[in-house]
Amino acid sequence: MSSTEATRTTRELVLERIREDTRFALATHENPDGDALGSLIAMQGLLSALGKDSVMFIAPAELPLPHEYSFFSLDGLIQEPPADIAERTVVFLDCGNIDRNSASVLRDGAHLLNIDHHHDNTRFGTINHVVPDASCTAEIVWELMHGLDVRPSAAVAEGLYVGLITDTGRFMYENTGPRAHLMAAELIEAGVQVAVVNRRLYEDMPAGKLQLLAVALGQLQRFDSGELTLVALSLADFQRSEAEESHSEGIIDQLRALQGTKVAALVRELGCGARKGQHKVSLRATDDDVDVSIIARAQGGGGHRRAAGFSTTLEPDELIEFLRGAIAAQLHPSSNGHAAATLA
């Protein structure tokens, strides 16, 4: 069976489950971003339009949502598995690996629909509708919406649009294709207010977020002639900036834009619960010379070729050496060592 036939088959299987089943629970990955939340909100709206009994799961640790996504309505939100989970079809959206996810508490559903666009998805569902060529998971939900012959409400259109523009970097990333623009045009026709959405996401910035960005750029490090550009943020950095953990979103895009960078890395110290003492690492590649998902998977994480991440207990110096070695292994496979580290 060709990949095109396989995709079409899984799409039809998902549509069949949505049409035939009556009760659903929806979930996405931990630390949900714009595509995760937009896809979740949109799928909830589609199922409600079809008269389905649907709830959305977000773990208590994920709330409140980051400031830029606080405008989303969370009607139908649950924070614990429903008592009838074994009778519900569970839809996992934008989840590459359920084992590293708070949403794993919903794995006992009657059917598990895994809808995603990560190429390294572990195919954990009973139906795995994984479309790596899609610009975002929201694009896959948009296509399912057409298959269900449902017109998007204002909330559905806005959720899909948020998923689209955040995962394509406002149409700047390499995953932006013709379908992304066709999708955007249709959603705008459905009533999305482009200027309003962009202001909510990118311009209505809390003071703490700007302070944190200033601190981050003041601590920027470059290694191996700039191939690795890295910022490490401690808990103290967040405290003196009066910033929340979610305020670090977007900093890595500034690092990625620096001339000569091959891989940008943002390292954040975690300070809550069982993850205290760990560091969360976000990686971005500027081109296809380095596949950062390979680097992330080596530490138990994952993601896309140009955008990936993982959590680690490595100390900062050990982590930097690991990243330098992993990048060098792809860029300079015949080399036996690093170039000397240089500070920007």
PyMOL commands that set and color helices and strands:
alter all, ss='L'
color gray80, all
select helices_A, chain A and resi 3-20+34-49+60-62+67-69+85-87+98-100+102-106+137-147+154-167+178-189+194-203+207-218+235-241+245-248+251-256+273-275+292-297+316-331
alter helices_A, ss='H'
color red, helices_A
select strands_A, chain A and resi 23-28+53-57+77-78+89-93+111-116+127-130+221-223+228-233+263-269+279-285+302-303+307-312
alter strands_A, ss='S'
color yellow, strands_A
deselect
rebuild
show_as cartoon
